[in-house]
Amino acid sequence: MHKQAEEGRNAVRQVRRDANDRLKKLLKDHKISEDDERKGLETIQKATDEHIKSIDELQKKKDAELLG
């Protein structure tokens, strides 16, 4: 179970990296402002944190079921 949870966290982090890279490219191409990039990065980080927290909670719940 731990391995699957870690794979899930890695997948979420990869999506975050891809999204951050897209925002940086948009900024470099002058299609968005620095403020928009900063807001986008913050939104992406919040979503990443929420998903990782959800994965962690599910892992704890499953571990408790298996052990108890």
The first five atom37 places (N, CA, C, CB, O) and aatype in JSON, in Angstrom:
{
  "aatype": [12, 8, 11, 5, 0, 6, 6, 7, 1, 2, 0, 19, 1, 5, 19, 1, 1, 3, 0, 2, 3, 1, 10, 11, 11, 10, 10, 11, 3, 8, 11, 9, 15, 6, 3, 3, 6, 1, 11, 7, 10, 6, 16, 9, 5, 11, 0, 16, 3, 6, 8, 9, 11, 15, 9, 3, 6, 10, 5, 11, 11, 11, 3, 0, 6, 10, 10, 7],
  "atom_mask": [
    [1, 1, 1, 1, 1],
    [1, 1, 1, 1, 1],
    [1, 1, 1, 1, 1],
    [1, 1, 1, 1, 1],
    [1, 1, 1, 1, 1],
    [1, 1, 1, 1, 1],
    [1, 1, 1, 1, 1],
    [1, 1, 1, 0, 1],
    [1, 1, 1, 1, 1],
    [1, 1, 1, 1, 1],
    [1, 1, 1, 1, 1],
    [1, 1, 1, 1, 1],
    [1, 1, 1, 1, 1],
    [1, 1, 1, 1, 1],
    [1, 1, 1, 1, 1],
    [1, 1, 1, 1, 1],
    [1, 1, 1, 1, 1],
    [1, 1, 1, 1, 1],
    [1, 1, 1, 1, 1],
    [1, 1, 1, 1, 1],
    [1, 1, 1, 1, 1],
    [1, 1, 1, 1, 1],
    [1, 1, 1, 1, 1],
    [1, 1, 1, 1, 1],
    [1, 1, 1, 1, 1],
    [1, 1, 1, 1, 1],
    [1, 1, 1, 1, 1],
    [1, 1, 1, 1, 1],
    [1, 1, 1, 1, 1],
    [1, 1, 1, 1, 1],
    [1, 1, 1, 1, 1],
    [1, 1, 1, 1, 1],
    [1, 1, 1, 1, 1],
    [1, 1, 1, 1, 1],
    [1, 1, 1, 1, 1],
    [1, 1, 1, 1, 1],
    [1, 1, 1, 1, 1],
    [1, 1, 1, 1, 1],
    [1, 1, 1, 1, 1],
    [1, 1, 1, 0, 1],
    [1, 1, 1, 1, 1],
    [1, 1, 1, 1, 1],
    [1, 1, 1, 1, 1],
    [1, 1, 1, 1, 1],
    [1, 1, 1, 1, 1],
    [1, 1, 1, 1, 1],
    [1, 1, 1, 1, 1],
    [1, 1, 1, 1, 1],
    [1, 1, 1, 1, 1],
    [1, 1, 1, 1, 1],
    [1, 1, 1, 1, 1],
    [1, 1, 1, 1, 1],
    [1, 1, 1, 1, 1],
    [1, 1, 1, 1, 1],
    [1, 1, 1, 1, 1],
    [1, 1, 1, 1, 1],
    [1, 1, 1, 1, 1],
    [1, 1, 1, 1, 1],
    [1, 1, 1, 1, 1],
    [1, 1, 1, 1, 1],
    [1, 1, 1, 1, 1],
    [1, 1, 1, 1, 1],
    [1, 1, 1, 1, 1],
    [1, 1, 1, 1, 1],
    [1, 1, 1, 1, 1],
    [1, 1, 1, 1, 1],
    [1, 1, 1, 1, 1],
    [1, 1, 1, 0, 1]
  ],
  "atom_positions": [
    [[0.83, -1.2, 0.0], [0.0, 0.0, 0.0], [0.88, 1.26, 0.0], [-0.95, 0.0, 1.22], [0.56, 2.24, -0.67]],
    [[1.96, 1.21, 0.75], [2.83, 2.39, 0.84], [3.4, 2.74, -0.53], [3.98, 2.14, 1.84], [3.51, 3.91, -0.89]],
    [[3.77, 1.72, -1.3], [4.34, 1.95, -2.63], [3.32, 2.63, -3.55], [4.81, 0.62, -3.25], [3.67, 3.54, -4.31]],
    [[2.07, 2.2, -3.49], [1.03, 2.79, -4.33], [0.77, 4.24, -3.94], [-0.27, 1.97, -4.22], [0.56, 5.1, -4.8]],
    [[0.78, 4.51, -2.65], [0.57, 5.88, -2.18], [1.71, 6.78, -2.66], [0.46, 5.93, -0.64], [1.49, 7.9, -3.1]],
    [[2.93, 6.27, -2.57], [4.09, 7.06, -3.02], [4.01, 7.3, -4.53], [5.41, 6.33, -2.65], [4.35, 8.39, -5.0]],
    [[3.59, 6.32, -5.28], [3.42, 6.51, -6.73], [2.37, 7.57, -7.01], [3.03, 5.18, -7.4], [2.52, 8.37, -7.93]],
    [[1.3, 7.57, -6.23], [0.25, 8.58, -6.38], [0.79, 9.98, -6.09], [0.0, 0.0, 0.0], [0.5, 10.92, -6.82]],
    [[1.55, 10.1, -5.01], [2.14, 11.4, -4.67], [3.09, 11.87, -5.77], [2.88, 11.33, -3.33], [3.11, 13.05, -6.13]],
    [[3.88, 10.94, -6.32], [4.8, 11.3, -7.41], [4.04, 11.74, -8.64], [5.7, 10.13, -7.75], [4.47, 12.67, -9.33]],
    [[2.92, 11.09, -8.94], [2.12, 11.48, -10.11], [1.56, 12.89, -9.92], [0.96, 10.47, -10.33], [1.55, 13.69, -10.86]],
    [[1.09, 13.19, -8.72], [0.56, 14.53, -8.43], [1.68, 15.57, -8.59], [-0.05, 14.6, -7.0], [1.46, 16.64, -9.15]],
    [[2.84, 15.25, -8.08], [3.97, 16.19, -8.19], [4.38, 16.41, -9.65], [5.18, 15.68, -7.38], [4.76, 17.52, -10.02]],
    [[4.3, 15.36, -10.47], [4.64, 15.51, -11.89], [3.64, 16.42, -12.6], [4.68, 14.13, -12.57], [4.02, 17.23, -13.44]],
    [[2.38, 16.29, -12.26], [1.36, 17.18, -12.83], [1.65, 18.62, -12.42], [-0.08, 16.76, -12.37], [1.52, 19.53, -13.23]],
    [[2.04, 18.81, -11.16], [2.39, 20.15, -10.68], [3.56, 20.71, -11.48], [2.73, 20.12, -9.18], [3.52, 21.87, -11.9]],
    [[4.6, 19.91, -11.69], [5.76, 20.38, -12.46], [5.35, 20.78, -13.88], [6.85, 19.28, -12.51], [5.78, 21.81, -14.39]],
    [[4.53, 19.95, -14.51], [4.08, 20.25, -15.87], [3.29, 21.56, -15.92], [3.22, 19.09, -16.42], [3.5, 22.39, -16.81]],
    [[2.39, 21.73, -14.96], [1.59, 22.95, -14.92], [2.45, 24.17, -14.65], [0.49, 22.83, -13.86], [2.26, 25.22, -15.28]],
    [[3.4, 24.06, -13.73], [4.3, 25.17, -13.44], [5.13, 25.53, -14.66], [5.22, 24.82, -12.27], [5.34, 26.71, -14.96]],
    [[5.6, 24.51, -15.38], [6.38, 24.77, -16.59], [5.55, 25.5, -17.65], [6.92, 23.44, -17.17], [6.05, 26.4, -18.33]],
    [[4.3, 25.12, -17.76], [3.42, 25.8, -18.74], [3.23, 27.27, -18.36], [2.05, 25.1, -18.82], [3.25, 28.15, -19.22]],
    [[3.03, 27.52, -17.06], [2.88, 28.91, -16.62], [4.14, 29.72, -16.91], [2.54, 28.97, -15.11], [4.07, 30.85, -17.37]],
    [[5.29, 29.14, -16.63], [6.55, 29.84, -16.88], [6.75, 30.12, -18.36], [7.72, 29.03, -16.35], [7.28, 31.17, -18.73]],
    [[6.32, 29.19, -19.22], [6.43, 29.4, -20.66], [5.49, 30.53, -21.1], [6.1, 28.1, -21.42], [5.86, 31.36, -21.93]],
    [[4.28, 30.55, -20.55], [3.34, 31.63, -20.88], [3.91, 32.98, -20.46], [1.98, 31.39, -20.19], [3.77, 33.97, -21.18]],
    [[4.54, 33.03, -19.29], [5.14, 34.27, -18.83], [6.28, 34.68, -19.77], [5.65, 34.13, -17.38], [6.4, 35.84, -20.14]],
    [[7.11, 33.73, -20.12], [8.25, 34.0, -21.01], [7.78, 34.51, -22.37], [9.11, 32.74, -21.18], [8.42, 35.37, -22.98]],
    [[6.65, 33.96, -22.84], [6.09, 34.38, -24.14], [5.23, 35.64, -24.02], [5.25, 33.25, -24.73], [4.62, 36.08, -24.99]],
    [[5.2, 36.22, -22.82], [4.45, 37.46, -22.55], [2.95, 37.3, -22.79], [4.99, 38.59, -23.41], [2.28, 38.23, -23.23]],
    [[2.44, 36.11, -22.51], [1.0, 35.86, -22.66], [0.26, 36.04, -21.34], [0.75, 34.45, -23.2], [-0.96, 36.18, -21.32]],
    [[1.0, 36.04, -20.22], [0.42, 36.33, -18.91], [1.37, 37.25, -18.15], [0.15, 35.02, -18.1], [2.56, 37.35, -18.47]],
    [[0.81, 37.92, -17.15], [1.64, 38.82, -16.34], [2.32, 38.04, -15.21], [0.77, 39.97, -15.76], [1.98, 36.89, -14.94]],
    [[3.27, 38.68, -14.56], [3.94, 38.05, -13.42], [2.95, 37.78, -12.29], [5.09, 38.94, -12.91], [3.05, 36.76, -11.61]],
    [[1.99, 38.7, -12.1], [0.97, 38.48, -11.07], [0.13, 37.25, -11.39], [0.07, 39.72, -10.94], [-0.17, 36.45, -10.5]],
    [[-0.25, 37.1, -12.66], [-1.03, 35.92, -13.05], [-0.23, 34.64, -12.85], [-1.47, 36.04, -14.51], [-0.77, 33.62, -12.42]],
    [[1.06, 34.7, -13.15], [1.9, 33.52, -12.95], [1.95, 33.17, -11.46], [3.33, 33.75, -13.51], [1.79, 32.01, -11.09]],
    [[2.17, 34.17, -10.62], [2.26, 33.94, -9.18], [0.95, 33.35, -8.64], [2.59, 35.26, -8.44], [0.96, 32.41, -7.85]],
    [[-0.18, 33.91, -9.08], [-1.48, 33.39, -8.64], [-1.67, 31.95, -9.12], [-2.62, 34.27, -9.17], [-2.17, 31.11, -8.38]],
    [[-1.27, 31.69, -10.35], [-1.39, 30.34, -10.88], [-0.53, 29.35, -10.12], [0.0, 0.0, 0.0], [-0.97, 28.24, -9.81]],
    [[0.71, 29.74, -9.81], [1.6, 28.87, -9.05], [1.03, 28.58, -7.66], [2.98, 29.51, -8.92], [1.12, 27.45, -7.18]],
    [[0.44, 29.59, -7.04], [-0.15, 29.4, -5.71], [-1.35, 28.46, -5.79], [-0.59, 30.76, -5.12], [-1.51, 27.59, -4.93]],
    [[-2.18, 28.62, -6.81], [-3.35, 27.76, -6.98], [-2.92, 26.32, -7.23], [-4.22, 28.26, -8.15], [-3.5, 25.39, -6.66]],
    [[-1.92, 26.15, -8.06], [-1.4, 24.8, -8.35], [-0.85, 24.17, -7.08], [-0.31, 24.86, -9.44], [-1.09, 22.99, -6.82]],
    [[-0.12, 24.94, -6.27], [0.46, 24.4, -5.04], [-0.63, 23.99, -4.06], [1.4, 25.42, -4.4], [-0.52, 22.96, -3.41]],
    [[-1.69, 24.81, -3.94], [-2.78, 24.47, -3.04], [-3.46, 23.18, -3.47], [-3.81, 25.61, -2.99], [-3.75, 22.32, -2.64]],
    [[-3.7, 23.03, -4.78], [-4.32, 21.81, -5.28], [-3.42, 20.6, -5.04], [-4.64, 21.94, -6.79], [-3.89, 19.53, -4.68]],
    [[-2.12, 20.79, -5.24], [-1.16, 19.7, -5.0], [-1.2, 19.29, -3.54], [0.27, 20.14, -5.39], [-1.25, 18.1, -3.22]],
    [[-1.16, 20.26, -2.65], [-1.19, 19.97, -1.22], [-2.46, 19.22, -0.82], [-1.08, 21.27, -0.41], [-2.4, 18.28, -0.03]],
    [[-3.61, 19.63, -1.38], [-4.87, 18.97, -1.06], [-4.87, 17.52, -1.53], [-6.04, 19.73, -1.7], [-5.32, 16.63, -0.8]],
    [[-4.37, 17.28, -2.72], [-4.37, 15.92, -3.25], [-3.39, 15.02, -2.49], [-4.01, 15.94, -4.73], [-3.7, 13.86, -2.23]],
    [[-2.24, 15.55, -2.14], [-1.27, 14.76, -1.38], [-1.83, 14.46, 0.01], [0.09, 15.5, -1.28], [-1.64, 13.36, 0.53]],
    [[-2.5, 15.43, 0.61], [-3.11, 15.21, 1.92], [-4.17, 14.11, 1.83], [-3.74, 16.51, 2.46], [-4.27, 13.26, 2.71]],
    [[-4.94, 14.14, 0.76], [-5.97, 13.12, 0.56], [-5.34, 11.73, 0.42], [-6.81, 13.44, -0.69], [-5.82, 10.76, 1.01]],
    [[-4.27, 11.64, -0.35], [-3.56, 10.36, -0.52], [-3.03, 9.88, 0.83], [-2.4, 10.51, -1.54], [-3.15, 8.7, 1.16]],
    [[-2.44, 10.79, 1.6], [-1.9, 10.42, 2.91], [-3.0, 9.91, 3.84], [-1.2, 11.63, 3.55], [-2.81, 8.92, 4.55]],
    [[-4.16, 10.58, 3.83], [-5.27, 10.16, 4.67], [-5.78, 8.78, 4.28], [-6.41, 11.17, 4.6], [-6.07, 7.94, 5.13]],
    [[-5.88, 8.55, 2.97], [-6.32, 7.24, 2.51], [-5.33, 6.14, 2.89], [-6.52, 7.25, 1.0], [-5.72, 5.03, 3.25]],
    [[-4.05, 6.46, 2.82], [-3.03, 5.49, 3.19], [-3.12, 5.17, 4.68], [-1.62, 6.02, 2.85], [-3.04, 4.01, 5.07]],
    [[-3.29, 6.18, 5.52], [-3.41, 5.95, 6.96], [-4.64, 5.09, 7.27], [-3.5, 7.29, 7.71], [-4.58, 4.18, 8.11]],
    [[-5.75, 5.39, 6.6], [-6.98, 4.64, 6.82], [-6.78, 3.18, 6.42], [-8.16, 5.26, 6.03], [-7.18, 2.27, 7.15]],
    [[-6.17, 2.95, 5.27], [-5.96, 1.59, 4.79], [-4.97, 0.84, 5.7], [-5.44, 1.6, 3.34], [-5.17, -0.33, 6.0]],
    [[-3.91, 1.52, 6.13], [-2.96, 0.9, 7.05], [-3.64, 0.48, 8.35], [-1.8, 1.87, 7.35], [-3.36, -0.6, 8.89]],
    [[-4.53, 1.33, 8.85], [-5.24, 1.01, 10.08], [-6.16, -0.21, 9.88], [-6.06, 2.22, 10.55], [-6.28, -1.05, 10.77]],
    [[-6.79, -0.29, 8.7], [-7.65, -1.43, 8.4], [-6.82, -2.72, 8.35], [-8.39, -1.22, 7.07], [-7.24, -3.76, 8.87]],
    [[-5.66, -2.64, 7.74], [-4.82, -3.84, 7.59], [-4.22, -4.28, 8.91], [-3.71, -3.58, 6.58], [-4.05, -5.47, 9.16]],
    [[-3.89, -3.32, 9.76], [-3.26, -3.66, 11.03], [-4.27, -3.96, 12.13], [-2.38, -2.53, 11.47], [-3.96, -4.69, 13.07]],
    [[-5.46, -3.41, 12.01], [-6.4, -3.55, 13.11], [-7.53, -4.41, 12.78], [0.0, 0.0, 0.0], [-8.41, -4.62, 13.62]]
  ]
}
